């Protein structure tokens, strides 16, 4: 009998990829207006430079463990209390400036001052475009009647709470919200799932984990012995990580829960 559902946040309930894409589009449009360059070329160049730079910092192993990606680094402030987050917070202004400046340079524009300007514009644009999926609230409304709901999200408490602040409708659905940066380790570490189980006082066979990422959500649930549901909206190929169930939209959960609870 399933009594609780554990949900990932980014690209499961919140459409983070779309928000990032829209923020890039708006920021690169400013560069197009200034220099007449191709916005898509600039976006690709900035993304590539951001990935390279991000992995070069001493904070990289920590961000990998907690689950903070390069594009979150381009807009997060990381005003969290621990030493690791404080280091990250000190690095990100320079990281934003350098990623955009290097991206501009790659498309033929050498203007560090404008790079710094775009680096500060991107976070403002990202905060303006919070997207959820079209069925997110309908499904949560339905499930909330019969199940405890827990959110397990990788990231910085400061940044994940910012996402929830700009999408305030999500928070009331959840009995508990567990953020990896607050817990100390991110998915796929099984400890964060066991911690969530203790919050709802349930056994592992009484919950389902729902997430979009095989390597964090599904692998972590598997390690903790929790049945998992992979939401695969983009029809991606599976790797070696095997979910218990695979769905293409959140509303497909109803059928799985009906089978499990009959």
N, C-alpha and C positions, 0 to 999 in steps of 0.2 A: 504493500500500500504506500503510495507516494503522498507525503505530507508537506513537503517543501520543495521549492524550485530555487536553484542557485543560478543567477544570471550574470554573465559578463556584461560590461557596459559598452565599450567602444566597438562599433561595427557589428553589434548584436542588437542593442536598443537604440543607441545613438549612432547616426550615420557619420562617423568621424571622417572617413575618407572624403566624403562629399564636402564637408565643412572645410577641410584643408585645401581641397581642389578649388573651391570658390574663393578662399582667402588668397591663394596664389593668383587666381585669375584677376582679382581686383587689384592686387599689388603690382602685378606685371603690366596691367593696363596703364598704371601711373608711369611706368618706365616707357611704355609704348608712346604715351603722349609726350614725354620729355624728349625721347631720342628716336622715335619711329622704329624701334626694334620689334622683332617678332616675339609676342608675349609667351608663346608656347616654348620657343627655344630657350628663353630666359628661365622659365619655370624648370625645364629639364636640367639646365646648367646649375641652377641654385640647388635643386634636389640632390644632384650628384655631389656638388661641393659640400653640402650640408652633411651628407652621409660620411664622406671622407673625413671632414673636420671632426665630426662628432666622435668617431671611433679613435681619433688621435689624442683625445683628452684623458687625463688620469682618472676622470670620473666615469669613463666608459664601462668598466666592469660592474660598477655599482648600478648604472642605468640599465645594464643588461639584466642584472639580478632582479631589480625592482620592476622592470618592464616599462621603460620610458623611451620612446622612439625619437629619432632625429628631428622630426617635424613638430613634436611636442616641445622639443628644446628651442624651436624657432619662435614659440609664443608663450611658453610657461615662464613663471617668475620663480617658482620653487622656494617660496617663503616658508619652508618647513624648519623644524627646530634642530634636526641632527646635523652633525658636522659634514656628512656627505652631501646633504642637500644644500647646506650653506656654501660649500665649494662649488656645487653646480650653479647655484644662484649667482655667484661671482663671475663664473665663466660665460654665462649665456649672453650678456650684452655684447661681448666681444665676438662670440660665436655667431650671433645674428648678423652683426656688421660684416664679419669676414666672409660668411657664406654668401651673402648678397653681393658683396664687392667682388668676390671671385667669380660668381655667376655672371655679373655684368662684364667682367674682363673677358670671360670665355666667349661672349657674343660681341666683343669688340669695343666695349665702353670702359675706359679707365677713369672711374670717378668715385673714389672712396667716400667722399662726402655724401653722394647720392646713395651709395651702398648702405651707409649708416642710416640714412633717412628711410629707405625701403625696409631695412631691418627692424625699425621701430613701427613702421606702418603695418607690416604683416600681422603682428599680434592684435592690433586694433581691428583689422579686417576679420581675423579669425573669431574674435569675440562677437562679431555682428551676425555670424551665420551658423547658429546651432541647428542641426537637422536631426530629426528622428525618422524612423521608417514609418510608412503609412499605416502599418498594423500594430505598431508598438503599444499604443495606449489602449486600443480595443482588446488586445490579448491580455495585457496586464489587468484591465478592468475585470475581465472574465475570470482570470486565475486567482485574483485577490480574494474572491468570494470563498474559495475552498482550500487555499494553500498559504503557508507562510512563504514569503518571498525574501530572498537575500541577494544582494548584489556583491559580487567579488570582482574587483577591478584592479588591474595592475596600474601603478603610477604613483605620482607625488600626491599626497593628500591635498596640498594647496591647489594643484592644477585640476585634479579630478573634482574637487569641490567647486572650482570655478566653472567647470563644464555643467555641474549640477545646478549651480546658481543661475546660469543662463538658460537652463532647461528645467525650471523649478517644478514643473508638473510631475516629473519622474519620482522625486524623493518620497512623497507620501505613500507610494505603493509598497515600499520596502520596510520590512521589520528590522533589518540590519543592513548596513553598508560597510563592507570590509575593503579597505584600500591597502594594497601591498606595502606602500611606503610607510604606513602606520603600523602594519603588522611586523615588518622587518624583512620579509622575503616575498617574492612574487610567484605567481603561477609560472611554471608547472610544479613548484615545490608542493609536496602533498600537505605540508603543515598548515597552509592557509585554508585548505579545504577542511581539514580536521578542526581547525579553529572555528570555522563557520558552522560545522556540525555541532560543536559544543554550545554555540550561541542559541541554536534552535532546540537543543536537547533531543536530538534524533540520531538514529543509527544510519550508517551509510546506505543501507538498502531502502531507506525511506525518503531519499532525495534524488533529484535529477539535476545535473549541471548542463546548462545551455550556453553555448558560445560559438564564435565564428572561427576561432584559431585552434588548429589541430595541435600546434606545438606548445601551447600554454593551457588553454581551457580544457581541451580533451585529454591531453597527456597527463595533466595534473589530476584531473578527475579519475582517470584510469589508475594512476599511482595510489590514489586514496581509496580505491575500490568502490568508487561512486559511478553509477551509470551516467553516460554522457550523451548529449544530443548536439551534433555538429550542424549549425545552420550555415548552409552552403549556397548563398544566394547567387553567387557568380559562377556556379558550376565548376569550381576548381577541382583539380585532380587530387586524390588522396595521396598522402605519403605513407610511411610505415605505421603511423599512429591510427588506431582503429577506434572510431566512436561506436557506441552501442547502437545509436540511431543517427540517421542523416535526414535533414529536412531542407526545404528551399525557402520556406517563409515561416514566421513565428506561429501563424494560426495552425500549421501542421502539428503543433504540440498537442492539440485537443485529442487527436486520434490516438497518439502514443499514450497519453494519460488515461484515456478510456480503456485501452487494452490492459494497461498495467493495474488499473483499479477495479476492473470488472470481477 
